[in-house]
Amino acid sequence: MRKLTVLVLIVAILIGATAAFARQTKSIELWHIQNTGDGPMLLQQAADRFMEANPDVEVEVVPMQNDPYKTRLRTALGAGDAPCIFISWGGGPLYAYVQADQVIDLTS
């Protein structure tokens, strides 16, 4: 009987640990340069709607100024520490990031 009790306790602990692990929050960083008008508010509202629909995901919206943004993004991508989502310009830099397999298409 003692072995059965120990076994039941172990199974209960494993089930509890598995459930706790499944509820862990995931984090997404969104970098942008929308610093004027309604831009910052609209991006935050979009992130808030996403988090409401996906309670296990936390979105950190990170606004930056244009020139520091370009430098920080280039540095982060080069270091392998890029944000999950970032806004970029088509052409030059984005094309280089795509060619280096540093970005993926999120269209679908």
DOMIMAR-142429 format. One record per residue (C-alpha): residue in three letters; x negated, y, z negated. Coordinates in steps of 0.2 Angstrom, whole numbers, plus 5000, padded with zeros to 4 digits. Example, Ala and Ser with C-alpha at 12.3 -4.5 7.8 and 13.67 -1.06 7.14 Angstrom:
<atoms>
ALA493849784961SER493249954964
</atoms>
This chain:
<atoms>
MET500050005000ARG498650124996LYS497850095013LEU499550135022THR499650295011VAL497950345016LEU498250305035VAL499950405034LEU498950555027ILE497650555040VAL498950545054ALA499850695046ILE498250795045LEU497850755063ILE499550805069GLY499450965059ALA497751005066THR498250975084ALA499851085082ALA498751225074PHE497451205088ALA498851215101ARG499551375094GLN497851465095THR497951635104LYS497051655120SER496251825124ILE496251925140GLU495352085143LEU495952205156TRP494752345161HIS495452495171ILE495152675175GLN496952735175ASN496652885164THR497853015170GLY499753035171ASP500752885167GLY499352755172PRO498752715155MET500552695148LEU501152585163LEU499652465161GLN499952445142GLN501852425145ALA501452285158ALA500252205146ASP501552215132ARG502852135143PHE501651995147MET501251965129GLU503051955125ALA503351825138ASN501751735133PRO501651745114ASP500051635114VAL499051765124GLU498351925118VAL497952065131GLU496652195126VAL496852345138VAL495252435140PRO495252605149MET493652685155GLN493052835164ASN492652805183ASP490752815183PRO490352725167TYR491652595172LYS490752555188THR489052535179ARG489852435165LEU490752315177ARG489152285187THR488252245171ALA489552135164LEU489652035180GLY487852025182ALA487651955164GLY489051825167ASP490151925154ALA491451995165PRO493252045159CYS494651925163ILE495452055174PHE494752215181ILE495252335194SER494052365209TRP493952455225GLY494052345241GLY492452335252GLY490652355245PRO490652305227LEU492152195227TYR491552105243ALA489852075234TYR490752005219VAL491751885230GLN490251835239ALA489351795223ASP490851685217GLN491151805202VAL492951835205ILE494451735210ASP496051795220LEU497551805208THR498851835221SER499751675219
</atoms>
